[in-house]
Amino acid sequence: MAQEHPHIINTLEFCAGFSMSLYSCAESESIEPMKSFLNKLFTFLLSYANAVRYRICHYLTMLLNSIGDHAVIDDNLCDQITSRMIDRSMDKSLEVRAQAVFASHRLQEPSNDQCPIIEMYLFHLYKDTKPEVRRAVLATMSENQKTLLAALKKTRDIDDSMRKMAYEFISKITVSSLTIK
C-alpha cells in the first residue's frame, strides 16, 4: 500500500475543496458536472491497483467531509456513493475496506432502522477479521440502539485496542438517552 505522503494528502485536500466550491456554485443550476466527475472517479474504484482504490476512497472521504454539516446531496448521487462504498467495503485489501468505512461516515442515517451504511458497519464489526477495519467502524459509527448493542458485544473482542474503543464509544452515550426494558 502506498505510504501517507504529505504532498499527496495536500493535493487531495486541495482538489476536494475546489470540487466542493464548484459544487456549491453550481448547486443552484444543476448537479450534472459533479455527477459526471464522480462517475469518472467511480471507474477508478474498479482499478486493479490497491493504491488507486485506496486513494479514491480517501478522496471521497475528504470530499464528503468538506461539504459542511448542513449540506444536501442529491438522492441519486448519495445512492451511487453508498453502493460504491458498500462494494469497496468488501475489497480484498484491508486499507481499502477501512477507507470505504471512513468514506461512508457522512452517509449514515441513525434514525433509519434499514440504513445500508449501518448494516454494512454492523457486518464488518461482527465479521471482519482485521481489527483495523473494526476500529474504523467503531470510530465512525453513529450512536443508536443497534450500534450500542454491537459496541457492548465488542467489549469482549480479541483485540485490546478494539475493546478500548468499544468502551470509548459507550462512554459517549448519555445515560438519559437509555431506557429500562
PLY file of the C-alpha trace (Angstrom):
ply
format ascii 1.0
element vertex 181
property float x
property float y
property float z
element edge 180
property int vertex1
property int vertex2
end_header
0.00 0.00 0.00
1.20 3.50 -0.74
2.58 5.44 2.19
0.90 8.53 3.57
2.81 11.18 1.67
2.12 14.80 2.67
2.20 16.08 -0.93
-0.45 13.56 -1.97
-2.64 14.45 1.01
-2.29 18.19 0.29
-3.17 17.68 -3.37
-6.23 15.61 -2.48
-7.38 18.19 0.08
-6.97 20.97 -2.48
-8.93 19.01 -5.10
-11.69 18.21 -2.61
-12.00 21.84 -1.53
-12.00 23.04 -5.14
-14.60 20.45 -6.17
-16.86 21.46 -3.31
-16.53 25.14 -4.18
-17.63 24.32 -7.73
-20.48 22.18 -6.40
-21.75 24.97 -4.15
-21.65 27.43 -7.08
-23.42 25.01 -9.41
-25.96 23.91 -6.80
-28.50 26.45 -7.95
-28.10 25.48 -11.60
-27.52 21.77 -11.94
-25.56 18.96 -10.35
-24.61 17.39 -13.69
-20.93 18.49 -13.58
-20.49 16.89 -10.15
-22.28 13.71 -11.23
-20.08 13.28 -14.29
-16.97 13.96 -12.20
-17.96 11.36 -9.60
-18.91 8.83 -12.28
-15.40 9.17 -13.68
-14.00 8.66 -10.18
-16.15 5.57 -9.70
-14.50 3.91 -12.71
-11.18 4.14 -10.86
-12.71 2.29 -7.90
-12.54 -0.83 -10.06
-8.80 -0.46 -10.61
-6.52 -3.44 -10.17
-4.09 -1.43 -8.02
-4.85 -1.30 -4.30
-3.28 2.16 -4.01
-5.65 3.63 -6.60
-8.74 2.19 -4.91
-7.45 3.41 -1.54
-6.78 6.95 -2.81
-10.19 7.23 -4.49
-11.91 6.16 -1.25
-9.68 8.60 0.66
-10.59 11.38 -1.79
-14.30 10.64 -1.38
-13.82 10.85 2.40
-12.24 14.29 2.02
-14.91 15.35 -0.46
-17.78 14.38 1.83
-16.09 15.89 4.89
-15.57 19.22 3.10
-19.26 19.58 2.23
-20.33 21.01 5.58
-22.73 19.91 8.27
-25.98 21.13 6.73
-25.27 20.28 3.11
-27.77 18.49 0.92
-26.72 15.85 -1.61
-28.88 14.66 -4.47
-30.56 11.32 -3.61
-29.29 9.58 -6.75
-25.75 10.77 -6.08
-25.98 9.66 -2.45
-27.26 6.23 -3.52
-24.41 5.89 -6.02
-21.78 6.76 -3.43
-23.41 4.42 -0.90
-23.49 1.46 -3.28
-19.89 2.02 -4.41
-18.62 2.31 -0.85
-20.51 -0.83 0.15
-18.81 -2.60 -2.77
-15.39 -1.29 -1.68
-16.08 -2.35 1.90
-15.84 -5.91 0.60
-12.44 -5.27 -1.02
-9.61 -7.75 -0.53
-7.32 -5.00 0.81
-7.92 -4.09 4.45
-6.76 -0.49 3.86
-9.37 -0.05 1.12
-12.07 -1.59 3.33
-11.16 0.74 6.21
-11.10 3.78 3.94
-14.50 2.83 2.47
-15.83 2.77 6.04
-14.44 6.28 6.62
-15.94 7.49 3.32
-19.37 6.15 4.30
-19.38 8.02 7.60
-21.35 11.06 6.40
-23.99 8.92 4.66
-25.35 7.23 7.79
-28.96 7.63 8.88
-29.07 6.70 12.58
-32.85 7.09 12.78
-33.40 4.68 9.87
-33.57 1.03 11.00
-32.82 -0.17 7.46
-29.84 2.14 6.78
-27.48 0.25 4.44
-24.41 2.00 5.84
-25.18 0.98 9.42
-25.94 -2.55 8.22
-22.53 -2.59 6.50
-20.90 -1.27 9.65
-22.51 -3.97 11.79
-21.46 -6.65 9.30
-17.82 -5.54 9.49
-17.94 -5.09 13.23
-19.01 -8.72 13.68
-17.43 -10.48 10.70
-14.25 -8.67 9.60
-11.12 -10.47 10.74
-8.91 -7.38 10.69
-9.01 -5.17 13.80
-8.07 -2.10 11.71
-11.39 -2.31 9.85
-13.35 -2.97 13.05
-11.67 0.06 14.67
-12.59 2.21 11.66
-16.20 1.11 12.05
-16.32 1.96 15.76
-14.61 5.30 15.15
-17.20 6.40 12.57
-20.39 4.63 13.63
-23.19 6.87 14.90
-24.92 6.12 18.19
-28.30 4.40 18.20
-29.83 1.32 19.81
-28.45 -1.17 17.27
-24.94 0.22 17.36
-24.93 0.41 21.16
-25.67 -3.32 21.37
-22.90 -4.02 18.87
-20.44 -1.89 20.86
-21.40 -3.74 24.05
-20.56 -7.04 22.35
-17.23 -5.63 21.16
-16.13 -5.06 24.77
-15.17 -8.74 24.62
-13.20 -8.51 21.38
-9.91 -10.34 20.95
-8.03 -7.11 20.20
-7.37 -4.94 23.25
-7.44 -1.66 21.31
-10.84 -2.70 19.96
-12.13 -3.25 23.49
-10.82 0.18 24.48
-12.59 1.81 21.51
-15.81 -0.01 22.39
-15.69 1.42 25.91
-14.97 4.89 24.49
-17.95 4.52 22.12
-20.20 3.52 25.02
-18.94 6.42 27.15
-20.17 8.92 24.50
-23.78 7.83 25.08
-25.61 9.83 27.73
-27.42 7.98 30.49
-30.60 9.99 29.94
-30.96 8.51 26.44
-31.11 4.95 27.81
-34.33 3.19 28.84
-35.05 0.19 31.03
-36.66 -2.78 29.32
0 1
1 2
2 3
3 4
4 5
5 6
6 7
7 8
8 9
9 10
10 11
11 12
12 13
13 14
14 15
15 16
16 17
17 18
18 19
19 20
20 21
21 22
22 23
23 24
24 25
25 26
26 27
27 28
28 29
29 30
30 31
31 32
32 33
33 34
34 35
35 36
36 37
37 38
38 39
39 40
40 41
41 42
42 43
43 44
44 45
45 46
46 47
47 48
48 49
49 50
50 51
51 52
52 53
53 54
54 55
55 56
56 57
57 58
58 59
59 60
60 61
61 62
62 63
63 64
64 65
65 66
66 67
67 68
68 69
69 70
70 71
71 72
72 73
73 74
74 75
75 76
76 77
77 78
78 79
79 80
80 81
81 82
82 83
83 84
84 85
85 86
86 87
87 88
88 89
89 90
90 91
91 92
92 93
93 94
94 95
95 96
96 97
97 98
98 99
99 100
100 101
101 102
102 103
103 104
104 105
105 106
106 107
107 108
108 109
109 110
110 111
111 112
112 113
113 114
114 115
115 116
116 117
117 118
118 119
119 120
120 121
121 122
122 123
123 124
124 125
125 126
126 127
127 128
128 129
129 130
130 131
131 132
132 133
133 134
134 135
135 136
136 137
137 138
138 139
139 140
140 141
141 142
142 143
143 144
144 145
145 146
146 147
147 148
148 149
149 150
150 151
151 152
152 153
153 154
154 155
155 156
156 157
157 158
158 159
159 160
160 161
161 162
162 163
163 164
164 165
165 166
166 167
167 168
168 169
169 170
170 171
171 172
172 173
173 174
174 175
175 176
176 177
177 178
178 179
179 180
